[in-house]
Amino acid sequence: MTMMENAKKLRSGSLAENVRTIGYALLIALFIRALLFQPFFIPSSSMESTLLIGDYLFVSKYSYGYSRHSLPFSPGIFSGRVLGSAPDRGDIAVFKVPTDNRTDFIKRVIGLPGDTVQMQDGVLYINDVAVPRQRVDDFIERNSSGNVRRIPQYMETLPNGVSYITLDMVPNSVWDNTGLYIVPEGHYFMMGDNRDNSSDSRVPDSVGYVPFENLVGRAEIIFFSADGSASFWQFWKWPSAIRWNRIGKWTD
């Protein structure tokens, strides 16, 4: 065998090994994403002040078991859930919007199957009982020009003891007073913490009741966060754009 043939054989073997390595890496990444953790980016202010635009977090896929929505592109290979575990009231969950079964939303689990849910004068009622809420320090919002806006915040405490902060941007807004919602069996009522800027289960044409099958996973921990003040190429601004105090913060 000539030196040229040996070199060609080595190159061919090296290429095959690289292809196998890449294939194994992709399979491992798919396994982790489908069964363990999925990264998720917060694109809107609907969960402020708990989650901010520019937060990146991990969603645990195993928390509620697995459905077709646990897999990329939600293939219709099976229905229902495998190893299903019901969410707790107060969980922050990622789910596929029932109106299209494609779009990912992230909201808080407020109503469980069989519950009644209603908003009256900005107060949340579950099963005809007002959820206690306490005024806390204002949320400080700064725009790109440096202007400051103070937004009232309230701490709500759900019947199971889970507490979290909500925003009340507009007193007596359209969704501060609603009809009575009755959560069907096998469904959940989801709401954003930013009550006046959240399309959630209060809006039937947009979200409505969320089937258990549509839950993707539970939000766990913020692994990166940036305030959007620096473009990708403005590397000298990256240190000041990163919200260092949010990295490693648990979402509960």
Legacy VTK file of the C-alpha trace (Angstrom):
# vtk DataFile Version 3.0
C-alpha trace
ASCII
DATASET POLYDATA
POINTS 252 float
0.000 0.000 0.000
1.440 3.392 -1.023
1.830 6.380 1.279
-0.951 8.161 -0.634
-3.334 5.260 -0.097
-2.436 5.181 3.620
-3.110 8.906 3.935
-6.459 8.541 2.146
-7.424 5.671 4.448
-6.496 7.700 7.527
-8.532 10.670 6.305
-11.520 8.430 5.598
-11.289 6.838 9.051
-10.941 10.231 10.715
-13.993 11.576 8.869
-16.080 8.568 9.854
-14.996 8.963 13.485
-15.903 12.670 13.445
-19.327 11.884 11.984
-19.930 9.258 14.684
-18.830 11.687 17.412
-21.162 14.398 16.122
-23.990 11.866 15.861
-23.475 10.707 19.452
-23.363 14.323 20.657
-26.635 15.115 18.885
-28.312 12.030 20.365
-27.134 12.970 23.868
-28.355 16.562 23.403
-31.729 15.289 22.149
-31.999 12.918 25.112
-31.248 15.703 27.611
-33.675 18.120 25.936
-36.495 15.597 25.595
-36.239 13.852 28.951
-34.332 16.054 31.386
-33.915 19.795 30.811
-34.872 22.277 28.115
-33.530 25.841 27.940
-36.186 28.540 27.676
-35.918 32.273 26.898
-38.284 34.842 28.427
-39.464 37.036 25.516
-42.183 39.100 27.218
-43.030 40.886 30.458
-46.044 38.718 31.346
-44.255 37.125 34.332
-42.651 40.276 35.767
-41.319 40.762 38.302
-40.653 37.054 38.873
-39.169 36.575 35.404
-37.741 39.392 33.284
-37.317 39.791 29.548
-33.870 38.427 28.746
-33.874 35.692 31.390
-32.729 32.259 30.251
-33.850 29.353 32.390
-33.918 25.579 32.509
-37.257 23.746 32.418
-37.349 20.275 33.957
-39.086 17.908 31.531
-39.507 15.069 34.022
-41.506 17.079 36.606
-44.896 16.355 35.050
-44.006 13.240 33.082
-43.893 13.104 29.291
-46.334 13.786 26.485
-45.890 14.305 22.759
-45.139 17.949 23.590
-42.021 16.831 25.455
-40.438 16.084 22.073
-39.320 18.626 19.454
-42.148 19.580 17.050
-44.724 17.676 19.192
-45.001 14.585 16.951
-48.339 12.804 17.258
-46.796 9.450 18.150
-48.842 8.976 21.328
-51.479 10.739 23.414
-51.793 11.471 27.121
-48.815 11.408 29.488
-46.266 8.799 30.495
-45.092 8.812 34.123
-47.455 11.743 34.639
-47.305 13.810 37.826
-49.781 16.630 38.423
-48.405 20.169 38.888
-48.699 21.912 42.216
-50.650 25.121 42.563
-48.173 27.971 42.200
-45.743 26.159 39.883
-44.314 28.180 37.009
-44.847 25.974 33.978
-44.079 26.037 30.270
-46.902 24.723 28.093
-48.073 24.572 24.506
-50.910 27.003 23.899
-54.056 24.912 23.281
-55.218 27.187 20.483
-52.374 26.043 18.203
-50.480 23.315 20.138
-47.203 24.817 18.901
-46.433 28.064 20.725
-44.655 27.874 24.090
-46.037 30.041 26.906
-44.830 30.299 30.486
-47.288 31.129 33.278
-48.121 30.215 36.867
-50.496 27.369 37.741
-53.380 29.034 39.580
-56.419 26.796 39.150
-56.527 23.007 39.452
-59.141 20.689 37.904
-62.551 21.384 39.436
-61.584 24.788 40.861
-63.496 27.988 40.293
-61.390 31.065 39.507
-62.429 34.707 39.284
-60.940 38.204 39.438
-62.867 40.877 41.340
-61.472 44.409 41.622
-57.974 43.066 41.005
-58.279 40.403 43.715
-57.940 36.723 42.789
-60.643 34.377 44.080
-60.198 30.596 44.118
-63.233 28.519 45.027
-65.033 31.708 46.157
-62.289 32.597 48.651
-60.147 35.712 48.150
-56.437 34.975 47.824
-54.651 37.144 50.431
-52.440 39.830 48.954
-50.159 42.337 50.643
-48.710 45.525 49.183
-44.903 45.464 48.953
-42.276 47.811 47.508
-42.928 49.079 43.978
-41.363 47.430 40.959
-38.929 49.883 39.330
-39.043 49.802 35.541
-36.424 51.673 33.501
-36.717 52.138 29.761
-33.861 52.515 27.267
-33.815 56.291 27.864
-33.320 55.845 31.604
-36.834 56.981 32.520
-38.225 55.356 35.651
-41.719 54.014 36.185
-42.932 52.733 39.547
-45.455 49.877 39.396
-47.399 48.675 42.456
-46.520 45.157 43.592
-48.459 42.741 45.760
-47.483 39.492 47.410
-50.152 36.827 46.904
-50.327 33.663 48.975
-52.177 30.709 47.484
-54.208 28.210 49.575
-51.246 25.781 49.642
-48.934 28.461 51.079
-47.030 29.355 47.892
-46.263 33.097 47.823
-45.116 35.216 44.893
-45.169 38.816 43.660
-47.688 40.211 41.173
-47.776 43.558 39.376
-50.821 45.829 39.155
-49.944 48.182 36.309
-53.456 49.499 35.619
-56.099 49.743 38.372
-59.458 48.288 37.307
-58.149 47.053 33.979
-60.269 44.872 31.707
-59.026 41.625 33.312
-59.292 42.866 36.915
-62.957 41.868 36.832
-63.939 38.640 35.125
-66.698 36.103 35.009
-66.486 32.846 36.921
-64.210 30.235 35.395
-64.764 26.544 36.187
-61.633 24.526 35.446
-62.520 21.283 33.597
-61.146 17.922 34.669
-57.714 17.275 33.198
-57.078 21.008 32.681
-55.340 23.854 34.511
-55.886 27.588 34.843
-52.708 29.566 34.123
-52.022 33.229 34.884
-49.110 35.607 34.449
-47.738 37.465 37.481
-47.961 40.719 35.519
-51.729 40.660 35.674
-52.436 43.577 33.340
-49.983 42.465 30.660
-50.549 38.750 30.337
-52.502 36.739 27.803
-53.467 33.692 29.855
-56.386 31.449 30.827
-58.555 34.496 31.449
-58.597 34.974 27.654
-60.400 31.976 26.098
-59.644 32.939 22.482
-55.934 33.258 23.222
-55.136 30.592 25.824
-58.085 29.317 27.841
-57.881 26.199 29.981
-54.651 24.251 29.472
-54.876 20.443 29.101
-52.517 18.378 31.255
-51.087 16.929 28.037
-49.922 20.387 26.937
-47.601 20.937 29.893
-43.967 20.848 28.768
-42.196 21.203 32.111
-41.585 23.231 35.243
-39.334 26.294 35.344
-36.420 25.628 37.685
-33.421 27.957 37.592
-32.172 31.025 35.701
-28.796 30.223 34.144
-28.270 33.523 32.294
-29.875 36.957 32.120
-29.204 40.121 30.104
-31.079 43.414 30.017
-30.832 43.894 26.244
-28.674 47.024 26.407
-25.820 45.426 24.440
-25.929 43.936 20.957
-24.048 40.740 20.188
-21.175 42.634 18.551
-20.875 45.187 21.399
-18.693 42.887 23.484
-17.354 45.788 25.559
-20.883 46.352 26.919
-21.533 42.728 27.845
-20.369 42.943 31.482
-22.769 45.795 32.255
-25.652 44.228 30.282
-25.539 40.935 32.152
-27.776 40.756 35.218
-25.246 38.951 37.386
-27.532 38.899 40.417
-30.125 36.800 38.562
-27.807 34.025 37.417
-28.364 30.909 39.512
-31.670 32.210 40.898
-34.393 29.593 41.436
-37.813 30.472 40.059
-39.890 29.378 43.055
LINES 1 253
252 0 1 2 3 4 5 6 7 8 9 10 11 12 13 14 15 16 17 18 19 20 21 22 23 24 25 26 27 28 29 30 31 32 33 34 35 36 37 38 39 40 41 42 43 44 45 46 47 48 49 50 51 52 53 54 55 56 57 58 59 60 61 62 63 64 65 66 67 68 69 70 71 72 73 74 75 76 77 78 79 80 81 82 83 84 85 86 87 88 89 90 91 92 93 94 95 96 97 98 99 100 101 102 103 104 105 106 107 108 109 110 111 112 113 114 115 116 117 118 119 120 121 122 123 124 125 126 127 128 129 130 131 132 133 134 135 136 137 138 139 140 141 142 143 144 145 146 147 148 149 150 151 152 153 154 155 156 157 158 159 160 161 162 163 164 165 166 167 168 169 170 171 172 173 174 175 176 177 178 179 180 181 182 183 184 185 186 187 188 189 190 191 192 193 194 195 196 197 198 199 200 201 202 203 204 205 206 207 208 209 210 211 212 213 214 215 216 217 218 219 220 221 222 223 224 225 226 227 228 229 230 231 232 233 234 235 236 237 238 239 240 241 242 243 244 245 246 247 248 249 250 251
